[in-house]
Amino acid sequence: MSGIIENRKNERIVIDGNTTIFFKVEQDRFKVIDLSCTGVRIKTDSATQFSLTQTLPLCELEFEDGFVKPVTGQVIHFIAQPGDGAHFGIQLLNLDAAATDMINSRLEKIKVV
């Protein structure tokens, strides 16, 4: 089962085992699988965790050395992983210049490693 309503314009960087980034939605934290300056892909335990087009207000993007918050996200993609939860693509909406700069600087650091 999968769904897509995206039109990717920015490079995605896969987050390897040496880097830990989380996306926090309310009290739940999800490991970021890949990151761009406008979105994240996260892994969840449940394919029903979120729904396609769902808006996620007041989220946080958590890096090892700081946070970007509040972040509003919109679910634009999901792929169910039989027996292994699901991957959800979340577009980051309404980021201010400081948040965008922080994400871009972290992406540059990850690319160098």
Backbone torsions as a table, in degrees:
resi	resn	phi	psi	omega
1	MET	NA	134.0	177.5
2	SER	-156.5	165.2	177.1
3	GLY	-153.6	145.0	-178.5
4	ILE	-142.0	132.9	170.1
5	ILE	-139.3	46.1	-174.0
6	GLU	-117.2	162.1	174.9
7	ASN	-143.3	86.1	-171.8
8	ARG	-70.1	131.6	178.6
9	LYS	-119.6	-13.6	-175.4
10	ASN	-116.5	148.9	178.8
11	GLU	-63.5	135.3	175.2
12	ARG	-97.2	137.3	176.5
13	ILE	-112.2	123.2	177.0
14	VAL	-73.0	134.0	-179.6
15	ILE	-92.1	115.9	-177.2
16	ASP	-86.2	-178.8	-177.2
17	GLY	-66.7	-15.0	-179.9
18	ASN	-84.9	-9.7	-177.7
19	THR	-123.7	135.3	178.6
20	THR	-118.8	120.6	176.1
21	ILE	-132.5	135.9	179.2
22	PHE	-121.8	152.0	171.8
23	PHE	-115.8	120.0	-175.9
24	LYS	-104.4	127.6	177.3
25	VAL	-122.5	111.5	-174.0
26	GLU	54.1	-120.6	-177.2
27	GLN	-93.2	-3.7	-176.7
28	ASP	-95.3	137.9	176.9
29	ARG	-114.4	134.4	-178.4
30	PHE	-126.3	138.1	178.7
31	LYS	-70.0	132.9	177.3
32	VAL	-81.6	126.5	179.5
33	ILE	-87.6	-43.1	173.0
34	ASP	-148.4	162.8	-171.4
35	LEU	-143.7	141.0	168.8
36	SER	-130.5	178.1	-179.8
37	CYS	-73.4	-6.5	179.8
38	THR	-127.0	6.1	-179.2
39	GLY	-172.4	169.8	178.6
40	VAL	-135.6	156.1	167.0
41	ARG	-118.8	128.1	-178.0
42	ILE	-120.3	159.6	175.2
43	LYS	-109.1	134.2	176.6
44	THR	-123.2	165.4	177.1
45	ASP	-81.8	-15.0	-173.3
46	SER	-131.7	133.8	176.4
47	ALA	-71.3	-11.4	179.3
48	THR	-104.8	11.7	-179.5
49	GLN	-56.4	-44.2	-179.5
50	PHE	-135.0	168.5	176.3
51	SER	-122.4	152.1	179.4
52	LEU	-57.6	132.8	-177.6
53	THR	78.7	-1.7	179.7
54	GLN	-62.1	136.1	175.2
55	THR	-93.5	134.1	-178.3
56	LEU	-117.1	96.5	-178.1
57	PRO	-82.3	157.6	172.3
58	LEU	55.5	46.7	176.5
59	CYS	-92.5	173.8	176.9
60	GLU	-134.3	143.5	170.6
61	LEU	-107.7	115.7	-171.0
62	GLU	-109.1	115.5	175.3
63	PHE	-99.5	168.3	179.3
64	GLU	-61.4	-26.4	-175.5
65	ASP	-122.7	22.0	177.7
66	GLY	164.5	177.1	-176.6
67	PHE	-128.0	151.8	165.1
68	VAL	-116.1	115.5	-179.9
69	LYS	-157.6	158.1	-13.8
70	PRO	-74.4	147.7	178.9
71	VAL	-120.7	135.4	171.4
72	THR	-103.5	132.6	179.1
73	GLY	-121.7	158.4	172.9
74	GLN	-132.7	128.7	179.8
75	VAL	-70.7	119.6	-177.9
76	ILE	-120.5	-3.2	-176.5
77	HIS	-159.9	142.6	169.2
78	PHE	-152.1	149.3	175.0
79	ILE	-136.2	120.8	175.6
80	ALA	-75.2	134.7	177.5
81	GLN	-108.1	99.4	-176.0
82	PRO	-48.8	122.6	-179.4
83	GLY	75.7	2.2	-175.9
84	ASP	-140.9	33.2	176.4
85	GLY	72.7	-135.3	-176.6
86	ALA	-156.8	160.1	171.3
87	HIS	-110.4	132.8	179.2
88	PHE	-120.1	132.1	173.0
89	GLY	-94.7	128.0	-176.2
90	ILE	-125.8	120.9	175.9
91	GLN	-80.8	133.6	178.1
92	LEU	-89.2	123.8	-174.6
93	LEU	-106.6	150.4	170.5
94	ASN	54.8	40.8	176.4
95	LEU	-75.2	135.4	175.5
96	ASP	-82.6	174.3	-175.9
97	ALA	-60.8	-39.3	-179.8
98	ALA	-64.4	-42.7	179.1
99	ALA	-65.6	-43.4	179.0
100	THR	-62.5	-42.8	178.1
101	ASP	-62.2	-41.8	-179.5
102	MET	-64.4	-44.9	179.5
103	ILE	-63.2	-45.6	180.0
104	ASN	-62.2	-38.7	179.3
105	SER	-67.0	-37.3	177.1
106	ARG	-67.8	-38.4	177.6
107	LEU	-62.7	-41.2	178.3
108	GLU	-63.0	-40.4	178.0
109	LYS	-64.0	-41.5	-179.3
110	ILE	-65.7	-39.8	179.8
111	LYS	-62.1	-34.5	-176.5
112	VAL	-71.8	-33.3	-175.0
113	VAL	-67.6	NA	NA
